[in-house]
Amino acid sequence: MDSKKRSSTEAEGSKERGLVHVWQAGSFSIIPERLPGWGGKTVLQAALGVKHGVLLTEDGEVYSFGTLPWRSESAEICPDSPILENALVGQHVVTVATGSFHSGAVTESGVVYMWGENSAGQCAVANQQYVPEPNPVSISDSETSPLLAVRILQLACGEEHTLALSISREIWAWGTGCQLGLITTTFPVTKPQKVEHLAGRVVLQVACGAFHSLALVQCLPSQDLKPVPERCTQCSQLLITMTDKEDHVIISDSHCCPLGVTLSESQAENHASSAISPSAETLDSQGEVFENTPVEAGLPLASELNIESAPTTSGDTTSSQQNIEGTTEISSARNIPSYPDTQAVNEYLQKLSDHSVREDSKNGEKSMPPQPLVEEAVPNLHSPPTTSTSALNSLVVSCASAVGVRVAATYEAGALSLKKVMNFYSTAPCETGAQAGSSSIGPEGLKDSREEQVKQESMQGKKSSSLVDIREEESEGGSRRLSLPGLLSQVSPRLLRKAARVKTRTVVLTPTYSGEADALLPSLRTEVWTWGKGKEGQLGHGDVLPRLQPLCVKCLDGKEVIHLEAGGYHSLALTAKSQVYSWGSNTFGQLGHSDFPTTVPRLAKVNGENGVWSVAAGQDYSLFLLDTEDFQPGLYYSGRQDPEEGDSLPENPSGTKTPVLLSCSKLGYISRISAGKDSYLALVDKNIMGYIASLHELATTERRFYSKLSDIKSQILRPLLSLDNLGTVPAVQLLQEVAGRFSKLCYLIGQHGASLSSFLQGIKEARSLVILKHASLFLDSYTEYCTSITNFLVMGGFQLLAKPAIDFLNKNQELLQDLSEVNDESTQLMEILNTLFFLPIRRLHNYAKVLLKLATCFEVEKEGSRVHTGLLEDFSWKNDGFLEEARASTAM
């Protein structure tokens, strides 16, 4: 009796999930139609073509509906209700896709099945007009021996082509046209081939328009920064000192440790390899770098140096000359511009050499044996860096990279010898034992050798750039090399005193690979690649030219794109910040904006208050699924409009001027949308015992919280940390620790928000929520942030910052109030800041509240519900424990 009751309850519940509602494209009917003839099975995914569609049910079955001209029986060409694809029964399909006139499915074991029209080979069958039943496609990697079958994760179909994303994150293509991205002129391609241009990259998703293709690709990992060592590992004193005299500056690296240990060169090198900046935590997207940690006795950035005037004397810099002689070397990784006038360089260096010899003679020092000018500068381009490289050399390099050959004038009293200046153009010091009579390399040849080496190194890792991008960079580099001003003979003591001020340490604001989090959650460090026909600008490269191979859309770098959609002749990109970029054809307003040109991605103007979390692209229209105040998704339509009697938007007979909100609040909670040519549909869930509403509340609040954290990071932290003077070294280090932990937590929240959006489009089992299965991942990140902000506040907090920082905060107090949600205008600045940076702690309370709602949606006596409730209670218990620790640490 109980089993019958349970089964009937489950059947009743299944009728409340995955309901299919269909609209006619261009129509603004108040109530959409239910899919004719469809039963009560739960639909997980739907895909639409020009005149047909497919449904994927919860039990892995596939149904086709609409006009099916490839079916063998006439009764099945235009069925009254969706028909089951019997060839896929028992295969347990996990995802489906449709092109204009063909369909595809991927099974749990990674096998691809294709059926429908095959005139262009889009079903991977040779010499056959139609494929009436789902037919398995053989995909094997010819680079392996023996041949191994390739397992597929995702499928995308266009009008005449198909793309498949393998489990190894590579793209396989078949069909006809340049949209395949293959190096071939023989069509159709009926045997799946790998898109070699993206081989080796991690592809996250593929999408197909009518005649163009898109791929979401994970960014290459950024190179780790290795900051110059600045302090002794024994006593923490500065390794280099700068003494400002009346008309000159003495630079010395002769550090003697007061603990009785003299720092050797090998120790300095080990220190350089291990001294990672404590503030080098990650903060933001795509390679943004800030210079902000004060460390005394350094030089400013190369771009800030501006040498003017001032002579120096030899007597005060003799010790410095002895310390650095023969050790200066410039890494080939530094792209230092070469001086264009070689004759002027040689004349000046000869003059400097004669001057140095005369000065040495006056001081009674043994002069250097005469050597040919160029022979002294012969570098060994292949020799490794020597162990004598010191922090002083790096300091000289920083100055040299800023002013070029003019750096010689700064130390013409002897701080730099002829050897140092010539080594400015090399990658390593001269080989020991180089003879004067050996073959020489002139300045021109030396410059060419160095440029060739830099060119070869710069080509490495540029697989993500187009040939046009690389050539543009080379031409820009050439222009920079020809832009050095004339030689200067004096250096201003004022600017050298500026160089002796607080030195900034490079802090990378790009989150590094986070291991467990990146393995469990979607990546936000992504790039968009497109190829195929671009007549309508649908490729996003700023032109209407076709692309035979994938090319990166550079203007979307750093936008944190998490999902792509391709319509007939336009494209959409959804970001983690709930924004949509659109480009391509905008004849009917399908891009959601009226900005020009439309050949480059621009933000769609859907709704200024609420964020978008799902999109779909039809033939000539787009759909946007938005968050609302009551957490019930709102559906917006933008594109072709067919005026009918009773329509409320007769202004534009061809299309919508702005996205239009459809009246679908009474349908339920929309979880997924799909668009075709003449119709679009939505999968809707009823709010069973408040469970669906609680899931949408969790996802909506998480996405909104990420948007707020991103605003704090971009509008407050980034400009604050870019100020020249923030305060004392300890205060700034603590602030940067807070910023680093804040950024790490922000990135995790963004990943989780994207994960919840995907979760809502699936089965929606509470036990599969990442925040429940891996609660420690979230609690650890919150604990790290709470510890850093507590340490900062205990030591004095924002009151320790210097006047420029306080002035900046006062100037933006209204913005701070808005971000911190403080409504009382009389609230003091420090209180607003404390409230703002304790928002993550308040978010933990919201987690507990929403998860408690989920726990109440299950009956404890059911076995499955016990699992759900146990997970929820376990997280709540851990959450409460963390909050107690946070309160205790704050009270201290």
ABEGO torsion letter per residue (X at the ends): XAAAAAAAAAAAAAAABGBBBBBBBGBABABBBBBBGBBABBBABBBBBAABBBBBBAAGBBBBBEBBAABABAAAABBABBBBBAAABGAGBABBBBBAABBBBBBAAGBBBBBEBAAAGAAGBBGBABBABBBBBBBBBAABOBBBBBBBABBBBBAABBBBBBAAGBBBBBEBEAAAGBBBABOBBABBBBBAAABGBBBABBBBBAABBBBBBBBBBBBBBBBBBABBAAAGBBABBBBBBAABBBBBABBBBAAGBBBBAAAAAAAAAABBBAAABBABBGGBBBBABBBBGBBBBAAABBBBBEBBBAAAAAAAAAAABGABBBBAABBBBBBABAAAAAAAAAAAAAAAAAAAAAAGBBBBBBBBAAAAABBBAABBBBAABBAAAAAAAAAAAAAEAAAAAAAAAGABBAAAAAAAABABBBBBGBBAABBBBBAAAAAAAAAAAAAAAAABGAAABBAAAAAAAAAAAAAAAAABBBBBABBBAAAAAAAABBBBBBBBABBBBAEAAAAABBBABBBBBBBEBAAAGAAGAGBABBBABBBBBAAABGAGBABBBBBAABBBBBBAAGBBBBBEBAAAGAAGBABOBAABBBBBBABAABBBABBBBBAABBBBBBBBAAGBBBBBBBEBBBBBBGBABAABAABBABBBBBBAAAAEBBABBBBBAABBBBBBBBBBGGAAAAAAAAAAAAAAAAAAAAAAAAAAAAAAAABABAEBAAAAAAAAAAAAAAAAAAAAAAAAAAAAAAAAABAGBAAABAAAABAAAAAAAAAAAAAAAAAAAAAGEAAABBAAAAAAAAAAAAAAAAAAGBABAABBAAAAAAAAAAAAAAAAAAAAAAAAAAAAABBAABAAAAAAAAAAAAAAAAAAAAAAAAAAAAAX
